[in-house]
């Protein structure tokens, strides 16, 4: 599980310069940007905050995200 302190400071790397880039913690396995809808997987309790990784899931609805995220 990702610590609440870390969740409080994480922001979407794509949006943080122009918008809030706030992230929704979804099913303890994904972080979803509330501005651009990029989805960042959490693997082994480590958020993968790479824009390229978020781009892979941008067109997937949160209900269709694989739990757990693929490697």
C-alpha positions as CSV (number, residue, x, y, z in Angstrom):
1,X,0.0,0.0,0.0
2,X,1.2,3.5,-0.9
3,X,1.7,5.8,2.1
4,X,-0.8,8.6,2.5
5,X,2.2,11.1,2.8
6,X,3.4,10.1,-0.6
7,X,-0.1,10.3,-2.1
8,X,-0.5,13.8,-0.7
9,X,2.5,15.1,-2.7
10,X,2.3,13.1,-5.9
11,X,1.0,15.0,-9.0
12,X,0.6,14.1,-12.6
13,X,3.9,14.8,-14.3
14,X,2.1,15.9,-17.5
15,X,-0.2,18.4,-15.9
16,X,1.6,19.8,-12.8
17,X,3.1,22.8,-14.5
18,X,-0.2,24.1,-15.9
19,X,-2.9,22.6,-13.7
20,X,-3.3,21.0,-10.3
21,X,-2.5,17.4,-11.6
22,X,-4.4,15.9,-8.7
23,X,-4.5,12.1,-8.7
24,X,-7.3,9.7,-7.7
25,X,-6.1,6.7,-5.8
26,X,-8.0,3.9,-7.4
27,X,-8.3,0.3,-6.0
28,X,-4.8,0.6,-4.5
29,X,-3.3,-0.2,-7.9
30,X,-3.7,3.0,-10.0
31,X,-3.3,6.8,-9.8
32,X,-5.7,8.6,-12.2
33,X,-5.1,12.2,-13.1
34,X,-8.2,14.3,-12.7
35,X,-7.1,16.8,-15.4
36,X,-5.9,14.7,-18.3
37,X,-7.2,11.2,-17.4
38,X,-3.7,9.6,-17.7
39,X,-3.5,6.4,-15.5
40,X,-0.4,5.5,-13.7
41,X,0.0,1.9,-12.4
42,X,1.3,1.1,-8.9
43,X,3.6,-2.0,-9.0
44,X,5.0,-3.5,-5.8
45,X,3.7,-0.4,-3.9
46,X,5.7,1.9,-6.1
47,X,3.8,4.4,-8.4
48,X,5.1,4.4,-11.9
49,X,4.9,8.1,-12.7
50,X,6.2,8.2,-16.2
51,X,4.2,10.1,-18.8
52,X,4.8,7.4,-21.4
53,X,3.3,4.9,-18.9
54,X,0.2,7.1,-18.3
55,X,-0.2,7.5,-22.1
56,X,-0.7,3.7,-22.5
57,X,-3.9,3.8,-20.4
58,X,-5.4,7.2,-21.3
59,X,-8.1,5.7,-23.5
60,X,-9.0,2.9,-21.0
61,X,-11.9,3.7,-18.6
62,X,-11.0,3.2,-15.0
63,X,-13.6,0.4,-14.7
64,X,-11.6,-1.5,-17.4
65,X,-8.2,-1.1,-15.9
66,X,-6.5,-4.4,-15.1
67,X,-6.2,-5.2,-11.4
68,X,-3.3,-5.7,-10.7
69,X,-1.6,-3.7,-13.5
70,X,0.5,-5.8,-16.0
71,X,4.2,-5.7,-15.7
